[in-house]
Amino acid sequence: MDMFCAGAFKGRTVFVAGGSSGINLGIAHRFGEMGANVALISRSEERVAAAAEEVKATGADCIGLAADVRDFDAVSRAFAKTSERWGPIDVVISGAAGNFLSPAVGLSANAFRTVVEIDLLGTFNVMRASFDHLRKPGASLISITAGQAKRPIMFQAHASAAKAGINNLTETLAMEWGPAGIRVNAISPGPIGDTEGMARLAPTDEATNAIKRRLPLRDYGAKRDIADAALFLSSDNARYITGVVLEVDGGLLLGDSSADALTVPQRRS
């Protein structure tokens, strides 16, 4: 059952950074279905234009703007164009990210810096550039983080450090901007099927099945799961929620659940 009716976000404006593919494009689609005006930014002008056409197919008014989240001035111009078109911005999703597997000893300083700049600096740039264009009170800002921010994962030193920074930034901005009526939260997806990230982290059926066996819910999530979490956090139903990192991960951070509690013999007294 869908808790949101069509048109639930009609008249609201949503800005999605990193919105040309994957989870972020899925979020943009969902807000478009709910009647929002949607602005997408991505480094590739061609890809973001194609993504905007996809979102328009939901019936939404959508624009695609080329901007690298590492370039504060470019991000600022994208926000200015968005607010000029639709007025104050209601929802901001900061989801641009870079990742790959590498042991720390095989990770160059440049590679580490690149991931931190895209993920952490990019999130700051998006959040900070948005401030003057937000609806106050009432705006909802959401950063996309990851479980390794709280639970380190081998071969992910770069991403773990960047995502931990995003979590702390989210909480700090929630404290500083709350008095202006701006809510700041984060969503931490678990393994989400049909995404480039999971294709890189689990490139074989064996790796995929191994991850699923560890999850309490025994399956990957879907892009729709993350999009619906974003809808909720941006809705009036979440008006008193800020500074939260919402884990949408099938129980991943609870630990390895590969033993089946329903079949393990129970000790009787």
C-alpha positions, 0 to 999 in steps of 0.5 A: 500500500502506498502511503502517499497519494498522487500529487502529494508533493504538487507545487513543491520543488525538489533538487537532486544532486547526482540525479542522473543514475542509480538511487538518486534518479530513483528518488527523482522519479518518485518525487516526480510521480508525486507531482513535484518540480524536479531539478537534477544536477550531474557532471555529464550534460548528456546524462543529466539531460537524458535523466531529466527526460525520464523524470518528465515521463512521470508527468513532472516538470523537470530540468537537468543541469550540468554541475560538478558537486566539487565546484561550489560556484557551479552548484550555486548557479544550479540552485539559482536557476532552480529557484528562478524557475520555481521559487523557494526549494522545498527538498534537497537530496545530496547523493553524488558519490564515488567508490571502488574497492581498494586496500589502503596500501594500494590507495593513492592519495589522489584516489582517496582525495577524489572520493572524499571530495565527491562525497563529503566536500560535494555534500557540503557544497550542495547543502551550503549552496542551497541555504539562500534558496530554501523555503524557511521554515519547511525545507527538508535536506537529505544526504545519502550516506552508507553503512560503512560510516558506522561500521568500517569495511575492509577495502573501503577506507576512502568511502568509510571516512567520507561517509562518516564525515557526511553523518557528522555534517548532517547532525551539525547542520540539523543543529545549526539550521533547525532554528530556521525551520530547516530539517536535515537528515540522512538516508543510509542505504544497504545493498540495493539491487540494479545499481552500479555500486553493488555491481562493483562491490559484488560483481559475481553471483557468489558474492551477491549470494554471500551478502544476501545470506548475511542480511536478516531480510535475506535480500537486496533492497530496491531503489523504491525503498530508498525513494520512499524513505526520502518521501517520508523524511520530506513529508509533513509526517516527519515534521519533527524529525531532524538530525537522523541517519535512517538505516534502510539496509535490511538489517545490515548493520545489526551484524552477520545473520547467516545463521537461521534462527528458525532452524538452529536447535533451541536449548531446553531447560 
